[in-house]
Amino acid sequence: MPKTLFDVKNDLVTVGAALAAVKEEKLTEASKPEADIETLKALETKEQGLQVRMDILQKEHDEMEAKQKASLERNKSKLDGVEDPKAKVTAAKAELIRATIRGRQLSEEAKAALGDRNSTGGEKILPTTMTNELLHEPFVKNPLREVSTYTSVTNLEIPKITFTLDDDDFIADTETAKEIKADGDVVSFGRNKFKVFVPISETILAATDTNLVQTVDQGLESGLAAKEKKVAFAKTPKAGEESLSFYGVGIKEVSAENLYKAIKAAVADLHEDYRENAKIVIRYADYMDIIETLANGSATLYNAQPEQILGKPVVFCDSAVDPVVGDLRYSHFNYDPQMIYDRDKDVKTGVELFVLTAWFDHKIKLKSAFRIAKKK
């Protein structure tokens, strides 16, 4: 087993004590009038041998100590002396990103600031603070974030309806009753794996903590938002992802001669329980086409609120190829809280990548709470 700095220090003490003892013995022998020359020579040889050992150990000690100090300096946390809690979290995030890219260990101070729950030393689980911000901070780039339901629970199962009456056969909306009878009254969320890659140049890595953290946070947020929208509004979902899309689960379609009338008819076709909280998810271009048709040359309608025109609150999303009308509380995204972070490298450009692996699911808890409006 290789010697540690502690072992070398102990050896130095032992050899140093032996060297001092031999020197003392040699002086004592030399001061005797009848000193034996051979004994003096033997003591001198022994002293020289111990001195050589001492020099070797001292050199090794100095080198090992210098390496240890350099390592401690490199791994010294920038959190030392930071009092502001917000600044401490930002510094801890920056340390995690740099440590990941450079293959180093995260300091205990940074783990504490981020609420790191990975005590196993195995997979790199994203710390609590970063997970919560990614999952629960509203993202401007994904309008569903503010209207759909979002949770972060492993193996989540929830009832489709939030209350029952003493008469189990009583559900006002017959369409809902049929759906529950056909599909069951419990929604079980699965785990669909995907990765987000955030490129980090050497310039950004060497930038301030704030710039580095903002760059990575924005990249991760945009990646999550893009994936959510992509699967929720996929017209032709990938195999196995049909249940994630509004267009893949068999929501009832309502058609009319134009999109305006189709949306109006879709709202009216909803049961009153869902119509009360209904919203309309529509592309901005489609909404402007409706305004242009209704305005017929007048500028008045262009200044009106979308809710005044369509009768329900409007959510603009360019991914909604066909407008989705309904109670968006029944659109539910669930993430597995154990996100994993790691590093990779783009071999084409040589740029380092901060990689986030996440698992999530999107369920339409009740298809009867929605309609899809289509122009004939």
Protein Blocks (a to p, Z undefined) as FASTA:
>chain_A
ZZdfklmmmmmmmmmmmmmmmmmmmmmmmmpmklcfklmmmmmmmmmmmmmmmmmmmmmm
mmmmmmmmmmmmmmpcfkgopablklmmmmmmmmmmmmmmnopacdfklmmmnopabfno
pacdddfklmmmmmmmccfklmklmmmccdddehiacdfbfbdcfblklcfblmlmmmmm
mnopadcdddddddddddddfklmmmcfklmmmmmmmmmmmmmmmmmmmmmmcfbacehi
lmmpmklnopacdddfbfklmmmmmmmmpcfklmmmgccdddfklmmmmmmmmnnopakl
mmpcfklmnopacdddfklmbaceddfklpccdddfbdcddddddfknopacdddddddd
dddfblklpccdddZZ
